[in-house]
Amino acid sequence: MAKKYHGFLIINEFKKEGKHPDYFGIITIAGSEYKLAGWLDKTKEGRPKINLRVSLRKRPSVQDKIDAAEGGDAME
């Protein structure tokens, strides 16, 4: 189980376009997991910085897993 208030960022070795993040990772805050994405940038003064985006990480539900195993949504 992940520790509360811990996470990681790793270098994105799969980056192919400028819009893809330079770093990505996951952080756990109060029991919820969030995806992290970071882009290398500079401040107006030229100091290095990383712009971050945080979004809730959706874990597949049991129904999502069943649908995937059956090859799609059974209610189509």
PDB file of N, CA, C, O and CB in Angstrom:
ATOM      1  N   MET A   1       0.828  -1.170   0.000  1.00  0.00           N
ATOM      2  CA  MET A   1       0.000   0.000   0.000  1.00  0.00           C
ATOM      3  C   MET A   1       0.883   1.247   0.000  1.00  0.00           C
ATOM      4  O   MET A   1       1.893   1.292   0.702  1.00  0.00           O
ATOM      5  CB  MET A   1      -0.948  -0.010   1.204  1.00  0.00           C
ATOM      6  N   ALA A   2       0.508   2.255  -0.781  1.00  0.00           N
ATOM      7  CA  ALA A   2       1.280   3.479  -0.889  1.00  0.00           C
ATOM      8  C   ALA A   2       1.187   4.288   0.401  1.00  0.00           C
ATOM      9  O   ALA A   2       0.156   4.295   1.073  1.00  0.00           O
ATOM     10  CB  ALA A   2       0.798   4.311  -2.078  1.00  0.00           C
ATOM     11  N   LYS A   3       2.280   4.965   0.732  1.00  0.00           N
ATOM     12  CA  LYS A   3       2.289   5.830   1.905  1.00  0.00           C
ATOM     13  C   LYS A   3       1.505   7.098   1.622  1.00  0.00           C
ATOM     14  O   LYS A   3       1.507   7.595   0.495  1.00  0.00           O
ATOM     15  CB  LYS A   3       3.727   6.169   2.323  1.00  0.00           C
ATOM     16  N   LYS A   4       0.837   7.622   2.637  1.00  0.00           N
ATOM     17  CA  LYS A   4       0.107   8.880   2.489  1.00  0.00           C
ATOM     18  C   LYS A   4       1.109   9.993   2.218  1.00  0.00           C
ATOM     19  O   LYS A   4       2.201  10.009   2.787  1.00  0.00           O
ATOM     20  CB  LYS A   4      -0.747   9.195   3.760  1.00  0.00           C
ATOM     21  N   TYR A   5       0.738  10.912   1.356  1.00  0.00           N
ATOM     22  CA  TYR A   5       1.519  12.104   1.068  1.00  0.00           C
ATOM     23  C   TYR A   5       2.896  11.798   0.490  1.00  0.00           C
ATOM     24  O   TYR A   5       3.854  12.529   0.742  1.00  0.00           O
ATOM     25  CB  TYR A   5       1.670  12.914   2.311  1.00  0.00           C
ATOM     26  N   HIS A   6       2.995  10.723  -0.282  1.00  0.00           N
ATOM     27  CA  HIS A   6       4.239  10.372  -0.955  1.00  0.00           C
ATOM     28  C   HIS A   6       3.963  10.174  -2.437  1.00  0.00           C
ATOM     29  O   HIS A   6       2.846   9.853  -2.842  1.00  0.00           O
ATOM     30  CB  HIS A   6       4.869   9.098  -0.337  1.00  0.00           C
ATOM     31  N   GLY A   7       4.997  10.369  -3.229  1.00  0.00           N
ATOM     32  CA  GLY A   7       4.854  10.155  -4.658  1.00  0.00           C
ATOM     33  C   GLY A   7       6.204  10.134  -5.338  1.00  0.00           C
ATOM     34  O   GLY A   7       7.248  10.078  -4.689  1.00  0.00           O
ATOM     35  N   PHE A   8       6.164  10.179  -6.666  1.00  0.00           N
ATOM     36  CA  PHE A   8       7.403  10.154  -7.438  1.00  0.00           C
ATOM     37  C   PHE A   8       7.200  10.840  -8.780  1.00  0.00           C
ATOM     38  O   PHE A   8       6.083  10.937  -9.288  1.00  0.00           O
ATOM     39  CB  PHE A   8       7.888   8.708  -7.644  1.00  0.00           C
ATOM     40  N   LEU A   9       8.300  11.310  -9.337  1.00  0.00           N
ATOM     41  CA  LEU A   9       8.369  11.806 -10.706  1.00  0.00           C
ATOM     42  C   LEU A   9       9.536  11.104 -11.372  1.00  0.00           C
ATOM     43  O   LEU A   9      10.596  10.945 -10.767  1.00  0.00           O
ATOM     44  CB  LEU A   9       8.530  13.370 -10.759  1.00  0.00           C
ATOM     45  N   ILE A  10       9.349  10.685 -12.609  1.00  0.00           N
ATOM     46  CA  ILE A  10      10.442  10.086 -13.373  1.00  0.00           C
ATOM     47  C   ILE A  10      10.541  10.784 -14.723  1.00  0.00           C
ATOM     48  O   ILE A  10       9.570  11.371 -15.201  1.00  0.00           O
ATOM     49  CB  ILE A  10      10.228   8.554 -13.555  1.00  0.00           C
ATOM     50  N   ILE A  11      11.704  10.717 -15.323  1.00  0.00           N
ATOM     51  CA  ILE A  11      11.912  11.313 -16.636  1.00  0.00           C
ATOM     52  C   ILE A  11      11.085  10.549 -17.662  1.00  0.00           C
ATOM     53  O   ILE A  11      11.076   9.318 -17.674  1.00  0.00           O
ATOM     54  CB  ILE A  11      13.420  11.307 -17.022  1.00  0.00           C
ATOM     55  N   ASN A  12      10.394  11.284 -18.516  1.00  0.00           N
ATOM     56  CA  ASN A  12       9.571  10.680 -19.558  1.00  0.00           C
ATOM     57  C   ASN A  12      10.458  10.329 -20.758  1.00  0.00           C
ATOM     58  O   ASN A  12      10.733  11.182 -21.602  1.00  0.00           O
ATOM     59  CB  ASN A  12       8.414  11.641 -19.981  1.00  0.00           C
ATOM     60  N   GLU A  13      10.893   9.098 -20.827  1.00  0.00           N
ATOM     61  CA  GLU A  13      11.755   8.636 -21.914  1.00  0.00           C
ATOM     62  C   GLU A  13      10.978   8.394 -23.201  1.00  0.00           C
ATOM     63  O   GLU A  13      11.576   8.112 -24.239  1.00  0.00           O
ATOM     64  CB  GLU A  13      12.470   7.366 -21.505  1.00  0.00           C
ATOM     65  N   PHE A  14       9.647   8.502 -23.145  1.00  0.00           N
ATOM     66  CA  PHE A  14       8.799   8.263 -24.314  1.00  0.00           C
ATOM     67  C   PHE A  14       8.335   9.560 -24.969  1.00  0.00           C
ATOM     68  O   PHE A  14       7.527   9.524 -25.897  1.00  0.00           O
ATOM     69  CB  PHE A  14       7.592   7.433 -23.918  1.00  0.00           C
ATOM     70  N   LYS A  15       8.831  10.703 -24.504  1.00  0.00           N
ATOM     71  CA  LYS A  15       8.410  12.006 -25.023  1.00  0.00           C
ATOM     72  C   LYS A  15       8.767  12.115 -26.500  1.00  0.00           C
ATOM     73  O   LYS A  15       9.919  11.918 -26.889  1.00  0.00           O
ATOM     74  CB  LYS A  15       9.066  13.159 -24.221  1.00  0.00           C
ATOM     75  N   LYS A  16       7.751  12.435 -27.327  1.00  0.00           N
ATOM     76  CA  LYS A  16       7.969  12.567 -28.764  1.00  0.00           C
ATOM     77  C   LYS A  16       7.590  13.955 -29.269  1.00  0.00           C
ATOM     78  O   LYS A  16       8.044  14.367 -30.337  1.00  0.00           O
ATOM     79  CB  LYS A  16       7.175  11.511 -29.513  1.00  0.00           C
ATOM     80  N   GLU A  17       6.759  14.685 -28.513  1.00  0.00           N
ATOM     81  CA  GLU A  17       6.304  16.013 -28.911  1.00  0.00           C
ATOM     82  C   GLU A  17       6.495  16.984 -27.755  1.00  0.00           C
ATOM     83  O   GLU A  17       6.578  16.576 -26.596  1.00  0.00           O
ATOM     84  CB  GLU A  17       4.822  15.979 -29.357  1.00  0.00           C
ATOM     85  N   GLY A  18       6.564  18.286 -28.080  1.00  0.00           N
ATOM     86  CA  GLY A  18       6.747  19.303 -27.056  1.00  0.00           C
ATOM     87  C   GLY A  18       5.652  19.348 -26.026  1.00  0.00           C
ATOM     88  O   GLY A  18       5.889  19.732 -24.881  1.00  0.00           O
ATOM     89  N   LYS A  19       4.429  18.954 -26.424  1.00  0.00           N
ATOM     90  CA  LYS A  19       3.316  18.982 -25.472  1.00  0.00           C
ATOM     91  C   LYS A  19       3.369  17.826 -24.479  1.00  0.00           C
ATOM     92  O   LYS A  19       2.689  17.869 -23.453  1.00  0.00           O
ATOM     93  CB  LYS A  19       1.998  18.951 -26.218  1.00  0.00           C
ATOM     94  N   HIS A  20       4.156  16.800 -24.761  1.00  0.00           N
ATOM     95  CA  HIS A  20       4.302  15.689 -23.824  1.00  0.00           C
ATOM     96  C   HIS A  20       5.151  16.142 -22.637  1.00  0.00           C
ATOM     97  O   HIS A  20       6.102  16.903 -22.819  1.00  0.00           O
ATOM     98  CB  HIS A  20       4.943  14.450 -24.523  1.00  0.00           C
ATOM     99  N   PRO A  21       4.823  15.686 -21.420  1.00  0.00           N
ATOM    100  CA  PRO A  21       5.577  16.132 -20.247  1.00  0.00           C
ATOM    101  C   PRO A  21       7.003  15.594 -20.238  1.00  0.00           C
ATOM    102  O   PRO A  21       7.283  14.517 -20.764  1.00  0.00           O
ATOM    103  CB  PRO A  21       4.863  15.706 -18.978  1.00  0.00           C
ATOM    104  N   ASP A  22       7.904  16.376 -19.622  1.00  0.00           N
ATOM    105  CA  ASP A  22       9.294  15.941 -19.442  1.00  0.00           C
ATOM    106  C   ASP A  22       9.400  14.932 -18.303  1.00  0.00           C
ATOM    107  O   ASP A  22      10.296  14.087 -18.292  1.00  0.00           O
ATOM    108  CB  ASP A  22      10.210  17.152 -19.165  1.00  0.00           C
ATOM    109  N   TYR A  23       8.482  15.025 -17.348  1.00  0.00           N
ATOM    110  CA  TYR A  23       8.420  14.132 -16.198  1.00  0.00           C
ATOM    111  C   TYR A  23       6.981  13.679 -15.990  1.00  0.00           C
ATOM    112  O   TYR A  23       6.044  14.387 -16.357  1.00  0.00           O
ATOM    113  CB  TYR A  23       8.967  14.827 -14.925  1.00  0.00           C
ATOM    114  N   PHE A  24       6.806  12.500 -15.402  1.00  0.00           N
ATOM    115  CA  PHE A  24       5.472  12.054 -15.009  1.00  0.00           C
ATOM    116  C   PHE A  24       5.591  11.190 -13.774  1.00  0.00           C
ATOM    117  O   PHE A  24       6.665  10.672 -13.467  1.00  0.00           O
ATOM    118  CB  PHE A  24       4.773  11.281 -16.158  1.00  0.00           C
ATOM    119  N   GLY A  25       4.478  11.034 -13.061  1.00  0.00           N
ATOM    120  CA  GLY A  25       4.503  10.224 -11.855  1.00  0.00           C
ATOM    121  C   GLY A  25       3.150  10.178 -11.183  1.00  0.00           C
ATOM    122  O   GLY A  25       2.129  10.539 -11.767  1.00  0.00           O
ATOM    123  N   ILE A  26       3.166   9.724  -9.944  1.00  0.00           N
ATOM    124  CA  ILE A  26       1.949   9.551  -9.162  1.00  0.00           C
ATOM    125  C   ILE A  26       2.231  10.036  -7.745  1.00  0.00           C
ATOM    126  O   ILE A  26       3.334   9.866  -7.226  1.00  0.00           O
ATOM    127  CB  ILE A  26       1.470   8.057  -9.168  1.00  0.00           C
ATOM    128  N   ILE A  27       1.226  10.639  -7.131  1.00  0.00           N
ATOM    129  CA  ILE A  27       1.324  11.051  -5.731  1.00  0.00           C
ATOM    130  C   ILE A  27       0.049  10.600  -5.014  1.00  0.00           C
ATOM    131  O   ILE A  27      -1.042  10.637  -5.584  1.00  0.00           O
ATOM    132  CB  ILE A  27       1.530  12.610  -5.604  1.00  0.00           C
ATOM    133  N   THR A  28       0.200  10.176  -3.763  1.00  0.00           N
ATOM    134  CA  THR A  28      -0.934   9.774  -2.937  1.00  0.00           C
ATOM    135  C   THR A  28      -1.137  10.838  -1.871  1.00  0.00           C
ATOM    136  O   THR A  28      -0.226  11.155  -1.106  1.00  0.00           O
ATOM    137  CB  THR A  28      -0.707   8.364  -2.294  1.00  0.00           C
ATOM    138  N   ILE A  29      -2.352  11.386  -1.834  1.00  0.00           N
ATOM    139  CA  ILE A  29      -2.691  12.403  -0.841  1.00  0.00           C
ATOM    140  C   ILE A  29      -3.992  11.973  -0.169  1.00  0.00           C
ATOM    141  O   ILE A  29      -5.033  11.854  -0.814  1.00  0.00           O
ATOM    142  CB  ILE A  29      -2.829  13.833  -1.496  1.00  0.00           C
ATOM    143  N   ALA A  30      -3.910  11.746   1.126  1.00  0.00           N
ATOM    144  CA  ALA A  30      -5.081  11.370   1.927  1.00  0.00           C
ATOM    145  C   ALA A  30      -5.850  10.208   1.308  1.00  0.00           C
ATOM    146  O   ALA A  30      -7.080  10.223   1.274  1.00  0.00           O
ATOM    147  CB  ALA A  30      -6.009  12.565   2.091  1.00  0.00           C
ATOM    148  N   GLY A  31      -5.133   9.210   0.824  1.00  0.00           N
ATOM    149  CA  GLY A  31      -5.761   8.007   0.304  1.00  0.00           C
ATOM    150  C   GLY A  31      -6.180   8.051  -1.154  1.00  0.00           C
ATOM    151  O   GLY A  31      -6.611   7.034  -1.696  1.00  0.00           O
ATOM    152  N   SER A  32      -6.066   9.203  -1.803  1.00  0.00           N
ATOM    153  CA  SER A  32      -6.414   9.306  -3.223  1.00  0.00           C
ATOM    154  C   SER A  32      -5.140   9.432  -4.052  1.00  0.00           C
ATOM    155  O   SER A  32      -4.192  10.107  -3.651  1.00  0.00           O
ATOM    156  CB  SER A  32      -7.355  10.518  -3.479  1.00  0.00           C
ATOM    157  N   GLU A  33      -5.126   8.778  -5.207  1.00  0.00           N
ATOM    158  CA  GLU A  33      -3.964   8.843  -6.091  1.00  0.00           C
ATOM    159  C   GLU A  33      -4.187   9.871  -7.185  1.00  0.00           C
ATOM    160  O   GLU A  33      -5.276   9.978  -7.749  1.00  0.00           O
ATOM    161  CB  GLU A  33      -3.672   7.467  -6.707  1.00  0.00           C
ATOM    162  N   TYR A  34      -3.136  10.624  -7.473  1.00  0.00           N
ATOM    163  CA  TYR A  34      -3.172  11.646  -8.510  1.00  0.00           C
ATOM    164  C   TYR A  34      -2.020  11.428  -9.475  1.00  0.00           C
ATOM    165  O   TYR A  34      -0.931  11.012  -9.081  1.00  0.00           O
ATOM    166  CB  TYR A  34      -3.108  13.061  -7.896  1.00  0.00           C
ATOM    167  N   LYS A  35      -2.278  11.717 -10.757  1.00  0.00           N
ATOM    168  CA  LYS A  35      -1.231  11.675 -11.759  1.00  0.00           C
ATOM    169  C   LYS A  35      -0.533  13.024 -11.774  1.00  0.00           C
ATOM    170  O   LYS A  35      -1.176  14.067 -11.651  1.00  0.00           O
ATOM    171  CB  LYS A  35      -1.803  11.320 -13.161  1.00  0.00           C
ATOM    172  N   LEU A  36       0.778  13.001 -11.924  1.00  0.00           N
ATOM    173  CA  LEU A  36       1.568  14.213 -12.033  1.00  0.00           C
ATOM    174  C   LEU A  36       2.210  14.272 -13.409  1.00  0.00           C
ATOM    175  O   LEU A  36       2.622  13.247 -13.952  1.00  0.00           O
ATOM    176  CB  LEU A  36       2.640  14.277 -10.924  1.00  0.00           C
ATOM    177  N   ALA A  37       2.293  15.465 -13.970  1.00  0.00           N
ATOM    178  CA  ALA A  37       3.019  15.690 -15.218  1.00  0.00           C
ATOM    179  C   ALA A  37       3.804  16.981 -15.042  1.00  0.00           C
ATOM    180  O   ALA A  37       3.286  17.943 -14.474  1.00  0.00           O
ATOM    181  CB  ALA A  37       2.044  15.764 -16.465  1.00  0.00           C
ATOM    182  N   GLY A  38       5.038  17.022 -15.517  1.00  0.00           N
ATOM    183  CA  GLY A  38       5.874  18.198 -15.355  1.00  0.00           C
ATOM    184  C   GLY A  38       6.623  18.547 -16.624  1.00  0.00           C
ATOM    185  O   GLY A  38       7.121  17.671 -17.332  1.00  0.00           O
ATOM    186  N   TRP A  39       6.697  19.848 -16.904  1.00  0.00           N
ATOM    187  CA  TRP A  39       7.397  20.357 -18.077  1.00  0.00           C
ATOM    188  C   TRP A  39       8.505  21.298 -17.622  1.00  0.00           C
ATOM    189  O   TRP A  39       8.263  22.186 -16.805  1.00  0.00           O
ATOM    190  CB  TRP A  39       6.417  21.079 -19.045  1.00  0.00           C
ATOM    191  N   LEU A  40       9.723  21.114 -18.145  1.00  0.00           N
ATOM    192  CA  LEU A  40      10.826  22.005 -17.832  1.00  0.00           C
ATOM    193  C   LEU A  40      10.573  23.356 -18.479  1.00  0.00           C
ATOM    194  O   LEU A  40      10.121  23.431 -19.621  1.00  0.00           O
ATOM    195  CB  LEU A  40      12.172  21.411 -18.304  1.00  0.00           C
ATOM    196  N   ASP A  41      10.868  24.432 -17.738  1.00  0.00           N
ATOM    197  CA  ASP A  41      10.623  25.789 -18.229  1.00  0.00           C
ATOM    198  C   ASP A  41      11.566  26.725 -17.488  1.00  0.00           C
ATOM    199  O   ASP A  41      12.390  26.286 -16.687  1.00  0.00           O
ATOM    200  CB  ASP A  41       9.122  26.217 -18.029  1.00  0.00           C
ATOM    201  N   LYS A  42      11.435  28.027 -17.765  1.00  0.00           N
ATOM    202  CA  LYS A  42      12.216  29.039 -17.064  1.00  0.00           C
ATOM    203  C   LYS A  42      11.304  30.177 -16.648  1.00  0.00           C
ATOM    204  O   LYS A  42      10.316  30.472 -17.321  1.00  0.00           O
ATOM    205  CB  LYS A  42      13.373  29.561 -17.946  1.00  0.00           C
ATOM    206  N   THR A  43      11.641  30.817 -15.531  1.00  0.00           N
ATOM    207  CA  THR A  43      10.902  31.995 -15.087  1.00  0.00           C
ATOM    208  C   THR A  43      11.270  33.175 -15.990  1.00  0.00           C
ATOM    209  O   THR A  43      12.164  33.064 -16.829  1.00  0.00           O
ATOM    210  CB  THR A  43      11.207  32.320 -13.586  1.00  0.00           C
ATOM    211  N   LYS A  44      10.586  34.294 -15.815  1.00  0.00           N
ATOM    212  CA  LYS A  44      10.909  35.506 -16.581  1.00  0.00           C
ATOM    213  C   LYS A  44      12.345  35.949 -16.349  1.00  0.00           C
ATOM    214  O   LYS A  44      12.968  36.552 -17.223  1.00  0.00           O
ATOM    215  CB  LYS A  44       9.954  36.640 -16.212  1.00  0.00           C
ATOM    216  N   GLU A  45      12.867  35.645 -15.158  1.00  0.00           N
ATOM    217  CA  GLU A  45      14.242  36.007 -14.820  1.00  0.00           C
ATOM    218  C   GLU A  45      15.261  34.986 -15.328  1.00  0.00           C
ATOM    219  O   GLU A  45      16.466  35.183 -15.172  1.00  0.00           O
ATOM    220  CB  GLU A  45      14.378  36.156 -13.321  1.00  0.00           C
ATOM    221  N   GLY A  46      14.784  33.899 -15.935  1.00  0.00           N
ATOM    222  CA  GLY A  46      15.677  32.887 -16.484  1.00  0.00           C
ATOM    223  C   GLY A  46      16.027  31.753 -15.539  1.00  0.00           C
ATOM    224  O   GLY A  46      16.865  30.911 -15.863  1.00  0.00           O
ATOM    225  N   ARG A  47      15.393  31.722 -14.368  1.00  0.00           N
ATOM    226  CA  ARG A  47      15.658  30.637 -13.427  1.00  0.00           C
ATOM    227  C   ARG A  47      14.883  29.394 -13.845  1.00  0.00           C
ATOM    228  O   ARG A  47      13.751  29.509 -14.315  1.00  0.00           O
ATOM    229  CB  ARG A  47      15.283  31.053 -11.983  1.00  0.00           C
ATOM    230  N   PRO A  48      15.473  28.201 -13.683  1.00  0.00           N
ATOM    231  CA  PRO A  48      14.765  26.976 -14.076  1.00  0.00           C
ATOM    232  C   PRO A  48      13.559  26.713 -13.172  1.00  0.00           C
ATOM    233  O   PRO A  48      13.593  26.984 -11.971  1.00  0.00           O
ATOM    234  CB  PRO A  48      15.720  25.774 -14.036  1.00  0.00           C
ATOM    235  N   LYS A  49      12.500  26.184 -13.770  1.00  0.00           N
ATOM    236  CA  LYS A  49      11.318  25.779 -13.018  1.00  0.00           C
ATOM    237  C   LYS A  49      10.666  24.601 -13.728  1.00  0.00           C
ATOM    238  O   LYS A  49      10.975  24.308 -14.883  1.00  0.00           O
ATOM    239  CB  LYS A  49      10.316  26.961 -12.864  1.00  0.00           C
ATOM    240  N   ILE A  50       9.767  23.933 -13.027  1.00  0.00           N
ATOM    241  CA  ILE A  50       8.985  22.842 -13.608  1.00  0.00           C
ATOM    242  C   ILE A  50       7.516  23.207 -13.456  1.00  0.00           C
ATOM    243  O   ILE A  50       7.033  23.400 -12.340  1.00  0.00           O
ATOM    244  CB  ILE A  50       9.309  21.458 -12.919  1.00  0.00           C
ATOM    245  N   ASN A  51       6.806  23.303 -14.570  1.00  0.00           N
ATOM    246  CA  ASN A  51       5.356  23.515 -14.550  1.00  0.00           C
ATOM    247  C   ASN A  51       4.695  22.168 -14.302  1.00  0.00           C
ATOM    248  O   ASN A  51       5.053  21.174 -14.934  1.00  0.00           O
ATOM    249  CB  ASN A  51       4.844  24.162 -15.893  1.00  0.00           C
ATOM    250  N   LEU A  52       3.734  22.127 -13.387  1.00  0.00           N
ATOM    251  CA  LEU A  52       3.085  20.869 -13.018  1.00  0.00           C
ATOM    252  C   LEU A  52       1.607  20.858 -13.382  1.00  0.00           C
ATOM    253  O   LEU A  52       0.938  21.891 -13.391  1.00  0.00           O
ATOM    254  CB  LEU A  52       3.247  20.615 -11.533  1.00  0.00           C
ATOM    255  N   ARG A  53       1.118  19.654 -13.682  1.00  0.00           N
ATOM    256  CA  ARG A  53      -0.314  19.412 -13.827  1.00  0.00           C
ATOM    257  C   ARG A  53      -0.639  18.204 -12.958  1.00  0.00           C
ATOM    258  O   ARG A  53       0.073  17.200 -12.976  1.00  0.00           O
ATOM    259  CB  ARG A  53      -0.727  19.176 -15.341  1.00  0.00           C
ATOM    260  N   VAL A  54      -1.714  18.317 -12.207  1.00  0.00           N
ATOM    261  CA  VAL A  54      -2.158  17.244 -11.318  1.00  0.00           C
ATOM    262  C   VAL A  54      -3.571  16.868 -11.708  1.00  0.00           C
ATOM    263  O   VAL A  54      -4.420  17.743 -11.879  1.00  0.00           O
ATOM    264  CB  VAL A  54      -2.084  17.672  -9.816  1.00  0.00           C
ATOM    265  N   SER A  55      -3.839  15.568 -11.852  1.00  0.00           N
ATOM    266  CA  SER A  55      -5.190  15.110 -12.166  1.00  0.00           C
ATOM    267  C   SER A  55      -5.464  13.828 -11.397  1.00  0.00           C
ATOM    268  O   SER A  55      -4.557  13.037 -11.137  1.00  0.00           O
ATOM    269  CB  SER A  55      -5.369  14.887 -13.698  1.00  0.00           C
ATOM    270  N   LEU A  56      -6.718  13.635 -11.040  1.00  0.00           N
ATOM    271  CA  LEU A  56      -7.118  12.450 -10.295  1.00  0.00           C
ATOM    272  C   LEU A  56      -6.852  11.208 -11.138  1.00  0.00           C
ATOM    273  O   LEU A  56      -7.203  11.161 -12.317  1.00  0.00           O
ATOM    274  CB  LEU A  56      -8.611  12.529  -9.888  1.00  0.00           C
ATOM    275  N   ARG A  57      -6.238  10.221 -10.534  1.00  0.00           N
ATOM    276  CA  ARG A  57      -5.946   8.975 -11.234  1.00  0.00           C
ATOM    277  C   ARG A  57      -7.166   8.067 -11.122  1.00  0.00           C
ATOM    278  O   ARG A  57      -7.562   7.677 -10.024  1.00  0.00           O
ATOM    279  CB  ARG A  57      -4.670   8.279 -10.653  1.00  0.00           C
ATOM    280  N   LYS A  58      -7.754   7.735 -12.262  1.00  0.00           N
ATOM    281  CA  LYS A  58      -8.918   6.850 -12.272  1.00  0.00           C
ATOM    282  C   LYS A  58      -8.431   5.413 -12.306  1.00  0.00           C
ATOM    283  O   LYS A  58      -7.750   4.987 -13.239  1.00  0.00           O
ATOM    284  CB  LYS A  58      -9.853   7.149 -13.485  1.00  0.00           C
ATOM    285  N   ARG A  59      -8.786   4.695 -11.291  1.00  0.00           N
ATOM    286  CA  ARG A  59      -8.464   3.269 -11.277  1.00  0.00           C
ATOM    287  C   ARG A  59      -9.595   2.531 -11.971  1.00  0.00           C
ATOM    288  O   ARG A  59     -10.759   2.892 -11.803  1.00  0.00           O
ATOM    289  CB  ARG A  59      -8.252   2.737  -9.815  1.00  0.00           C
ATOM    290  N   PRO A  60      -9.275   1.507 -12.743  1.00  0.00           N
ATOM    291  CA  PRO A  60     -10.342   0.747 -13.398  1.00  0.00           C
ATOM    292  C   PRO A  60     -11.272   0.110 -12.367  1.00  0.00           C
ATOM    293  O   PRO A  60     -10.815  -0.496 -11.398  1.00  0.00           O
ATOM    294  CB  PRO A  60      -9.747  -0.336 -14.310  1.00  0.00           C
ATOM    295  N   SER A  61     -12.567   0.250 -12.582  1.00  0.00           N
ATOM    296  CA  SER A  61     -13.538  -0.379 -11.693  1.00  0.00           C
ATOM    297  C   SER A  61     -13.621  -1.865 -12.034  1.00  0.00           C
ATOM    298  O   SER A  61     -13.087  -2.306 -13.052  1.00  0.00           O
ATOM    299  CB  SER A  61     -14.939   0.303 -11.813  1.00  0.00           C
ATOM    300  N   VAL A  62     -14.275  -2.611 -11.199  1.00  0.00           N
ATOM    301  CA  VAL A  62     -14.483  -4.033 -11.458  1.00  0.00           C
ATOM    302  C   VAL A  62     -15.225  -4.205 -12.781  1.00  0.00           C
ATOM    303  O   VAL A  62     -14.880  -5.085 -13.569  1.00  0.00           O
ATOM    304  CB  VAL A  62     -15.270  -4.699 -10.296  1.00  0.00           C
ATOM    305  N   GLN A  63     -16.254  -3.364 -13.039  1.00  0.00           N
ATOM    306  CA  GLN A  63     -17.007  -3.462 -14.287  1.00  0.00           C
ATOM    307  C   GLN A  63     -16.122  -3.150 -15.489  1.00  0.00           C
ATOM    308  O   GLN A  63     -16.253  -3.798 -16.527  1.00  0.00           O
ATOM    309  CB  GLN A  63     -18.209  -2.514 -14.261  1.00  0.00           C
ATOM    310  N   ASP A  64     -15.210  -2.161 -15.371  1.00  0.00           N
ATOM    311  CA  ASP A  64     -14.273  -1.860 -16.456  1.00  0.00           C
ATOM    312  C   ASP A  64     -13.421  -3.085 -16.789  1.00  0.00           C
ATOM    313  O   ASP A  64     -13.178  -3.384 -17.958  1.00  0.00           O
ATOM    314  CB  ASP A  64     -13.368  -0.671 -16.075  1.00  0.00           C
ATOM    315  N   LYS A  65     -12.974  -3.787 -15.753  1.00  0.00           N
ATOM    316  CA  LYS A  65     -12.145  -4.976 -15.959  1.00  0.00           C
ATOM    317  C   LYS A  65     -12.945  -6.096 -16.630  1.00  0.00           C
ATOM    318  O   LYS A  65     -12.426  -6.792 -17.502  1.00  0.00           O
ATOM    319  CB  LYS A  65     -11.572  -5.466 -14.619  1.00  0.00           C
ATOM    320  N   ILE A  66     -14.198  -6.271 -16.229  1.00  0.00           N
ATOM    321  CA  ILE A  66     -15.059  -7.293 -16.844  1.00  0.00           C
ATOM    322  C   ILE A  66     -15.288  -6.956 -18.312  1.00  0.00           C
ATOM    323  O   ILE A  66     -15.177  -7.820 -19.182  1.00  0.00           O
ATOM    324  CB  ILE A  66     -16.419  -7.400 -16.095  1.00  0.00           C
ATOM    325  N   ASP A  67     -15.612  -5.673 -18.583  1.00  0.00           N
ATOM    326  CA  ASP A  67     -15.846  -5.238 -19.961  1.00  0.00           C
ATOM    327  C   ASP A  67     -14.609  -5.461 -20.829  1.00  0.00           C
ATOM    328  O   ASP A  67     -14.719  -5.911 -21.970  1.00  0.00           O
ATOM    329  CB  ASP A  67     -16.248  -3.759 -19.990  1.00  0.00           C
ATOM    330  N   ALA A  68     -13.440  -5.147 -20.290  1.00  0.00           N
ATOM    331  CA  ALA A  68     -12.201  -5.324 -21.057  1.00  0.00           C
ATOM    332  C   ALA A  68     -11.951  -6.796 -21.352  1.00  0.00           C
ATOM    333  O   ALA A  68     -11.506  -7.147 -22.445  1.00  0.00           O
ATOM    334  CB  ALA A  68     -11.005  -4.730 -20.297  1.00  0.00           C
ATOM    335  N   ALA A  69     -12.238  -7.663 -20.372  1.00  0.00           N
ATOM    336  CA  ALA A  69     -12.031  -9.102 -20.559  1.00  0.00           C
ATOM    337  C   ALA A  69     -12.992  -9.666 -21.600  1.00  0.00           C
ATOM    338  O   ALA A  69     -12.660 -10.605 -22.324  1.00  0.00           O
ATOM    339  CB  ALA A  69     -12.206  -9.843 -19.229  1.00  0.00           C
ATOM    340  N   GLU A  70     -14.207  -9.072 -21.667  1.00  0.00           N
ATOM    341  CA  GLU A  70     -15.210  -9.545 -22.627  1.00  0.00           C
ATOM    342  C   GLU A  70     -15.078  -8.865 -23.983  1.00  0.00           C
ATOM    343  O   GLU A  70     -15.805  -9.191 -24.922  1.00  0.00           O
ATOM    344  CB  GLU A  70     -16.605  -9.315 -22.077  1.00  0.00           C
ATOM    345  N   GLY A  71     -14.159  -7.930 -24.081  1.00  0.00           N
ATOM    346  CA  GLY A  71     -13.947  -7.271 -25.366  1.00  0.00           C
ATOM    347  C   GLY A  71     -14.819  -6.064 -25.613  1.00  0.00           C
ATOM    348  O   GLY A  71     -15.015  -5.683 -26.767  1.00  0.00           O
ATOM    349  N   GLY A  72     -15.352  -5.443 -24.571  1.00  0.00           N
ATOM    350  CA  GLY A  72     -16.152  -4.229 -24.754  1.00  0.00           C
ATOM    351  C   GLY A  72     -17.313  -4.163 -23.810  1.00  0.00           C
ATOM    352  O   GLY A  72     -17.471  -5.013 -22.933  1.00  0.00           O
ATOM    353  N   ASP A  73     -18.118  -3.161 -23.989  1.00  0.00           N
ATOM    354  CA  ASP A  73     -19.264  -2.931 -23.126  1.00  0.00           C
ATOM    355  C   ASP A  73     -20.416  -3.859 -23.532  1.00  0.00           C
ATOM    356  O   ASP A  73     -20.829  -3.873 -24.692  1.00  0.00           O
ATOM    357  CB  ASP A  73     -19.704  -1.448 -23.192  1.00  0.00           C
ATOM    358  N   ALA A  74     -20.921  -4.618 -22.587  1.00  0.00           N
ATOM    359  CA  ALA A  74     -21.992  -5.580 -22.871  1.00  0.00           C
ATOM    360  C   ALA A  74     -23.337  -4.890 -23.096  1.00  0.00           C
ATOM    361  O   ALA A  74     -24.270  -5.523 -23.590  1.00  0.00           O
ATOM    362  CB  ALA A  74     -22.114  -6.583 -21.725  1.00  0.00           C
ATOM    363  N   MET A  75     -23.458  -3.616 -22.749  1.00  0.00           N
ATOM    364  CA  MET A  75     -24.734  -2.905 -22.846  1.00  0.00           C
ATOM    365  C   MET A  75     -24.838  -2.049 -24.114  1.00  0.00           C
ATOM    366  O   MET A  75     -25.650  -1.124 -24.149  1.00  0.00           O
ATOM    367  CB  MET A  75     -24.925  -2.028 -21.623  1.00  0.00           C
ATOM    368  N   GLU A  76     -24.055  -2.323 -25.139  1.00  0.00           N
ATOM    369  CA  GLU A  76     -24.084  -1.504 -26.347  1.00  0.00           C
ATOM    370  C   GLU A  76     -25.352  -1.686 -27.130  1.00  0.00           C
ATOM    371  O   GLU A  76     -25.527  -1.062 -28.176  1.00  0.00           O
ATOM    372  CB  GLU A  76     -22.913  -1.820 -27.219  1.00  0.00           C
TER     373      GLU A  76
END
